[in-house]
Amino acid sequence: MKLWQDLFSTDYGLLSLAVILFMLVMAAWFYRFFRKKMMLPPGKN
C-alpha cells in the first residue's frame, strides 16, 4: 500500500505518473499516425 500512497501523494510519484501517462498517450498517437501513413498508396504523403 505504501507504493500507491507514494505514487499519488508525493511530488516524485505524481511526476512519475505523469510521465507514464504521457508515454502511453504518445505511443497511441504514434501507432495511429504510422498506421494511417502505411495505408496511403505509394507516392502520397
PyMOL Python script that loads the backbone (N, CA, C, O; Angstrom):
from pymol import cmd

cmd.read_pdbstr("""\
ATOM      1  N   MET A   1       0.810  -1.198   0.000  1.00  0.00           N
ATOM      2  CA  MET A   1       0.000   0.000   0.000  1.00  0.00           C
ATOM      3  C   MET A   1       0.858   1.268   0.000  1.00  0.00           C
ATOM      4  O   MET A   1       0.411   2.311  -0.479  1.00  0.00           O
ATOM      5  N   LYS A   2       2.058   1.195   0.520  1.00  0.00           N
ATOM      6  CA  LYS A   2       2.927   2.372   0.524  1.00  0.00           C
ATOM      7  C   LYS A   2       3.244   2.815  -0.904  1.00  0.00           C
ATOM      8  O   LYS A   2       3.413   4.005  -1.168  1.00  0.00           O
ATOM      9  N   LEU A   3       3.324   1.860  -1.815  1.00  0.00           N
ATOM     10  CA  LEU A   3       3.598   2.183  -3.212  1.00  0.00           C
ATOM     11  C   LEU A   3       2.525   3.116  -3.766  1.00  0.00           C
ATOM     12  O   LEU A   3       2.842   4.146  -4.361  1.00  0.00           O
ATOM     13  N   TRP A   4       1.260   2.760  -3.573  1.00  0.00           N
ATOM     14  CA  TRP A   4       0.163   3.577  -4.092  1.00  0.00           C
ATOM     15  C   TRP A   4       0.102   4.927  -3.381  1.00  0.00           C
ATOM     16  O   TRP A   4      -0.194   5.953  -3.993  1.00  0.00           O
ATOM     17  N   GLN A   5       0.384   4.909  -2.096  1.00  0.00           N
ATOM     18  CA  GLN A   5       0.373   6.162  -1.331  1.00  0.00           C
ATOM     19  C   GLN A   5       1.466   7.098  -1.849  1.00  0.00           C
ATOM     20  O   GLN A   5       1.230   8.293  -2.025  1.00  0.00           O
ATOM     21  N   ASP A   6       2.659   6.555  -2.092  1.00  0.00           N
ATOM     22  CA  ASP A   6       3.745   7.377  -2.633  1.00  0.00           C
ATOM     23  C   ASP A   6       3.433   7.850  -4.050  1.00  0.00           C
ATOM     24  O   ASP A   6       3.754   8.981  -4.414  1.00  0.00           O
ATOM     25  N   LEU A   7       2.810   6.988  -4.849  1.00  0.00           N
ATOM     26  CA  LEU A   7       2.529   7.345  -6.234  1.00  0.00           C
ATOM     27  C   LEU A   7       1.568   8.524  -6.330  1.00  0.00           C
ATOM     28  O   LEU A   7       1.749   9.398  -7.178  1.00  0.00           O
ATOM     29  N   PHE A   8       0.559   8.561  -5.479  1.00  0.00           N
ATOM     30  CA  PHE A   8      -0.459   9.592  -5.590  1.00  0.00           C
ATOM     31  C   PHE A   8      -0.281  10.775  -4.639  1.00  0.00           C
ATOM     32  O   PHE A   8      -1.016  11.757  -4.748  1.00  0.00           O
ATOM     33  N   SER A   9       0.662  10.708  -3.725  1.00  0.00           N
ATOM     34  CA  SER A   9       0.742  11.787  -2.746  1.00  0.00           C
ATOM     35  C   SER A   9       2.084  12.512  -2.704  1.00  0.00           C
ATOM     36  O   SER A   9       2.196  13.546  -2.046  1.00  0.00           O
ATOM     37  N   THR A  10       3.091  12.003  -3.379  1.00  0.00           N
ATOM     38  CA  THR A  10       4.389  12.693  -3.354  1.00  0.00           C
ATOM     39  C   THR A  10       4.645  13.360  -4.697  1.00  0.00           C
ATOM     40  O   THR A  10       4.048  12.998  -5.711  1.00  0.00           O
ATOM     41  N   ASP A  11       5.536  14.335  -4.687  1.00  0.00           N
ATOM     42  CA  ASP A  11       5.833  15.039  -5.932  1.00  0.00           C
ATOM     43  C   ASP A  11       6.501  14.125  -6.949  1.00  0.00           C
ATOM     44  O   ASP A  11       6.180  14.197  -8.136  1.00  0.00           O
ATOM     45  N   TYR A  12       7.420  13.269  -6.517  1.00  0.00           N
ATOM     46  CA  TYR A  12       8.080  12.368  -7.464  1.00  0.00           C
ATOM     47  C   TYR A  12       7.135  11.268  -7.946  1.00  0.00           C
ATOM     48  O   TYR A  12       7.292  10.768  -9.060  1.00  0.00           O
ATOM     49  N   GLY A  13       6.167  10.888  -7.131  1.00  0.00           N
ATOM     50  CA  GLY A  13       5.176   9.910  -7.561  1.00  0.00           C
ATOM     51  C   GLY A  13       4.243  10.482  -8.610  1.00  0.00           C
ATOM     52  O   GLY A  13       3.939   9.825  -9.606  1.00  0.00           O
ATOM     53  N   LEU A  14       3.788  11.714  -8.386  1.00  0.00           N
ATOM     54  CA  LEU A  14       2.897  12.349  -9.356  1.00  0.00           C
ATOM     55  C   LEU A  14       3.628  12.630 -10.668  1.00  0.00           C
ATOM     56  O   LEU A  14       3.046  12.496 -11.744  1.00  0.00           O
ATOM     57  N   LEU A  15       4.894  13.016 -10.580  1.00  0.00           N
ATOM     58  CA  LEU A  15       5.675  13.245 -11.793  1.00  0.00           C
ATOM     59  C   LEU A  15       5.886  11.937 -12.551  1.00  0.00           C
ATOM     60  O   LEU A  15       5.815  11.918 -13.780  1.00  0.00           O
ATOM     61  N   SER A  16       6.141  10.856 -11.841  1.00  0.00           N
ATOM     62  CA  SER A  16       6.280   9.549 -12.476  1.00  0.00           C
ATOM     63  C   SER A  16       4.978   9.133 -13.154  1.00  0.00           C
ATOM     64  O   SER A  16       4.993   8.615 -14.271  1.00  0.00           O
ATOM     65  N   LEU A  17       3.872   9.356 -12.490  1.00  0.00           N
ATOM     66  CA  LEU A  17       2.576   9.033 -13.062  1.00  0.00           C
ATOM     67  C   LEU A  17       2.311   9.861 -14.316  1.00  0.00           C
ATOM     68  O   LEU A  17       1.780   9.343 -15.299  1.00  0.00           O
ATOM     69  N   ALA A  18       2.674  11.134 -14.290  1.00  0.00           N
ATOM     70  CA  ALA A  18       2.501  11.997 -15.450  1.00  0.00           C
ATOM     71  C   ALA A  18       3.344  11.510 -16.623  1.00  0.00           C
ATOM     72  O   ALA A  18       2.883  11.516 -17.764  1.00  0.00           O
ATOM     73  N   VAL A  19       4.564  11.092 -16.352  1.00  0.00           N
ATOM     74  CA  VAL A  19       5.442  10.592 -17.417  1.00  0.00           C
ATOM     75  C   VAL A  19       4.893   9.288 -17.996  1.00  0.00           C
ATOM     76  O   VAL A  19       4.908   9.102 -19.213  1.00  0.00           O
ATOM     77  N   ILE A  20       4.417   8.402 -17.159  1.00  0.00           N
ATOM     78  CA  ILE A  20       3.843   7.134 -17.632  1.00  0.00           C
ATOM     79  C   ILE A  20       2.629   7.402 -18.508  1.00  0.00           C
ATOM     80  O   ILE A  20       2.499   6.806 -19.578  1.00  0.00           O
ATOM     81  N   LEU A  21       1.742   8.286 -18.076  1.00  0.00           N
ATOM     82  CA  LEU A  21       0.559   8.612 -18.863  1.00  0.00           C
ATOM     83  C   LEU A  21       0.934   9.291 -20.181  1.00  0.00           C
ATOM     84  O   LEU A  21       0.343   9.006 -21.223  1.00  0.00           O
ATOM     85  N   PHE A  22       1.909  10.182 -20.130  1.00  0.00           N
ATOM     86  CA  PHE A  22       2.358  10.849 -21.347  1.00  0.00           C
ATOM     87  C   PHE A  22       2.922   9.837 -22.343  1.00  0.00           C
ATOM     88  O   PHE A  22       2.640   9.934 -23.537  1.00  0.00           O
ATOM     89  N   MET A  23       3.699   8.884 -21.882  1.00  0.00           N
ATOM     90  CA  MET A  23       4.273   7.879 -22.771  1.00  0.00           C
ATOM     91  C   MET A  23       3.188   7.000 -23.388  1.00  0.00           C
ATOM     92  O   MET A  23       3.293   6.638 -24.559  1.00  0.00           O
ATOM     93  N   LEU A  24       2.159   6.653 -22.639  1.00  0.00           N
ATOM     94  CA  LEU A  24       1.055   5.854 -23.182  1.00  0.00           C
ATOM     95  C   LEU A  24       0.285   6.619 -24.255  1.00  0.00           C
ATOM     96  O   LEU A  24      -0.059   6.061 -25.297  1.00  0.00           O
ATOM     97  N   VAL A  25       0.019   7.895 -23.996  1.00  0.00           N
ATOM     98  CA  VAL A  25      -0.678   8.716 -24.978  1.00  0.00           C
ATOM     99  C   VAL A  25       0.184   8.894 -26.221  1.00  0.00           C
ATOM    100  O   VAL A  25      -0.323   8.829 -27.340  1.00  0.00           O
ATOM    101  N   MET A  26       1.471   9.116 -26.037  1.00  0.00           N
ATOM    102  CA  MET A  26       2.372   9.286 -27.167  1.00  0.00           C
ATOM    103  C   MET A  26       2.469   8.004 -27.992  1.00  0.00           C
ATOM    104  O   MET A  26       2.518   8.070 -29.221  1.00  0.00           O
ATOM    105  N   ALA A  27       2.497   6.849 -27.349  1.00  0.00           N
ATOM    106  CA  ALA A  27       2.553   5.571 -28.061  1.00  0.00           C
ATOM    107  C   ALA A  27       1.285   5.363 -28.885  1.00  0.00           C
ATOM    108  O   ALA A  27       1.362   4.898 -30.023  1.00  0.00           O
ATOM    109  N   ALA A  28       0.127   5.697 -28.334  1.00  0.00           N
ATOM    110  CA  ALA A  28      -1.131   5.561 -29.072  1.00  0.00           C
ATOM    111  C   ALA A  28      -1.158   6.514 -30.255  1.00  0.00           C
ATOM    112  O   ALA A  28      -1.616   6.147 -31.337  1.00  0.00           O
ATOM    113  N   TRP A  29      -0.673   7.734 -30.062  1.00  0.00           N
ATOM    114  CA  TRP A  29      -0.643   8.697 -31.158  1.00  0.00           C
ATOM    115  C   TRP A  29       0.287   8.219 -32.282  1.00  0.00           C
ATOM    116  O   TRP A  29      -0.083   8.282 -33.454  1.00  0.00           O
ATOM    117  N   PHE A  30       1.482   7.744 -31.936  1.00  0.00           N
ATOM    118  CA  PHE A  30       2.413   7.235 -32.948  1.00  0.00           C
ATOM    119  C   PHE A  30       1.824   6.033 -33.678  1.00  0.00           C
ATOM    120  O   PHE A  30       1.990   5.908 -34.892  1.00  0.00           O
ATOM    121  N   TYR A  31       1.146   5.156 -32.966  1.00  0.00           N
ATOM    122  CA  TYR A  31       0.526   3.993 -33.594  1.00  0.00           C
ATOM    123  C   TYR A  31      -0.473   4.441 -34.648  1.00  0.00           C
ATOM    124  O   TYR A  31      -0.437   3.958 -35.780  1.00  0.00           O
ATOM    125  N   ARG A  32      -1.368   5.360 -34.289  1.00  0.00           N
ATOM    126  CA  ARG A  32      -2.375   5.839 -35.241  1.00  0.00           C
ATOM    127  C   ARG A  32      -1.738   6.596 -36.393  1.00  0.00           C
ATOM    128  O   ARG A  32      -2.157   6.443 -37.540  1.00  0.00           O
ATOM    129  N   PHE A  33      -0.733   7.409 -36.102  1.00  0.00           N
ATOM    130  CA  PHE A  33      -0.065   8.204 -37.141  1.00  0.00           C
ATOM    131  C   PHE A  33       0.606   7.307 -38.174  1.00  0.00           C
ATOM    132  O   PHE A  33       0.406   7.484 -39.376  1.00  0.00           O
ATOM    133  N   PHE A  34       1.402   6.344 -37.713  1.00  0.00           N
ATOM    134  CA  PHE A  34       2.121   5.480 -38.643  1.00  0.00           C
ATOM    135  C   PHE A  34       1.174   4.511 -39.343  1.00  0.00           C
ATOM    136  O   PHE A  34       1.399   4.164 -40.502  1.00  0.00           O
ATOM    137  N   ARG A  35       0.136   4.076 -38.671  1.00  0.00           N
ATOM    138  CA  ARG A  35      -0.842   3.184 -39.301  1.00  0.00           C
ATOM    139  C   ARG A  35      -1.543   3.910 -40.454  1.00  0.00           C
ATOM    140  O   ARG A  35      -1.756   3.336 -41.522  1.00  0.00           O
ATOM    141  N   LYS A  36      -1.900   5.183 -40.223  1.00  0.00           N
ATOM    142  CA  LYS A  36      -2.539   5.971 -41.275  1.00  0.00           C
ATOM    143  C   LYS A  36      -1.584   6.179 -42.451  1.00  0.00           C
ATOM    144  O   LYS A  36      -1.996   6.092 -43.607  1.00  0.00           O
ATOM    145  N   LYS A  37      -0.314   6.453 -42.159  1.00  0.00           N
ATOM    146  CA  LYS A  37       0.679   6.652 -43.217  1.00  0.00           C
ATOM    147  C   LYS A  37       0.921   5.368 -44.008  1.00  0.00           C
ATOM    148  O   LYS A  37       1.138   5.428 -45.218  1.00  0.00           O
ATOM    149  N   MET A  38       0.888   4.216 -43.354  1.00  0.00           N
ATOM    150  CA  MET A  38       1.119   2.947 -44.047  1.00  0.00           C
ATOM    151  C   MET A  38      -0.039   2.599 -44.969  1.00  0.00           C
ATOM    152  O   MET A  38       0.154   1.864 -45.937  1.00  0.00           O
ATOM    153  N   MET A  39      -1.235   3.104 -44.698  1.00  0.00           N
ATOM    154  CA  MET A  39      -2.399   2.780 -45.520  1.00  0.00           C
ATOM    155  C   MET A  39      -2.474   3.633 -46.788  1.00  0.00           C
ATOM    156  O   MET A  39      -3.246   3.322 -47.695  1.00  0.00           O
ATOM    157  N   LEU A  40      -1.684   4.703 -46.859  1.00  0.00           N
ATOM    158  CA  LEU A  40      -1.702   5.541 -48.049  1.00  0.00           C
ATOM    159  C   LEU A  40      -1.029   4.816 -49.214  1.00  0.00           C
ATOM    160  O   LEU A  40      -0.105   4.031 -49.002  1.00  0.00           O
ATOM    161  N   PRO A  41      -1.478   5.068 -50.423  1.00  0.00           N
ATOM    162  CA  PRO A  41      -0.805   4.459 -51.568  1.00  0.00           C
ATOM    163  C   PRO A  41       0.603   5.059 -51.731  1.00  0.00           C
ATOM    164  O   PRO A  41       0.852   6.173 -51.270  1.00  0.00           O
ATOM    165  N   PRO A  42       1.510   4.341 -52.371  1.00  0.00           N
ATOM    166  CA  PRO A  42       2.887   4.847 -52.550  1.00  0.00           C
ATOM    167  C   PRO A  42       2.888   6.174 -53.306  1.00  0.00           C
ATOM    168  O   PRO A  42       2.092   6.383 -54.222  1.00  0.00           O
ATOM    169  N   GLY A  43       3.785   7.057 -52.912  1.00  0.00           N
ATOM    170  CA  GLY A  43       3.906   8.354 -53.554  1.00  0.00           C
ATOM    171  C   GLY A  43       3.084   9.447 -52.908  1.00  0.00           C
ATOM    172  O   GLY A  43       3.282  10.622 -53.218  1.00  0.00           O
ATOM    173  N   LYS A  44       2.176   9.101 -52.027  1.00  0.00           N
ATOM    174  CA  LYS A  44       1.365  10.101 -51.321  1.00  0.00           C
ATOM    175  C   LYS A  44       1.978  10.356 -49.947  1.00  0.00           C
ATOM    176  O   LYS A  44       2.503   9.442 -49.311  1.00  0.00           O
ATOM    177  N   ASN A  45       1.905  11.605 -49.498  1.00  0.00           N
ATOM    178  CA  ASN A  45       2.438  11.914 -48.175  1.00  0.00           C
ATOM    179  C   ASN A  45       1.338  12.329 -47.297  1.00  0.00           C
ATOM    180  O   ASN A  45       1.565  12.638 -46.127  1.00  0.00           O
TER     181      ASN A  45
END
""", "prot")
cmd.dss("prot")
cmd.show_as("cartoon", "prot")
cmd.util.cbc("prot")
cmd.orient("prot")
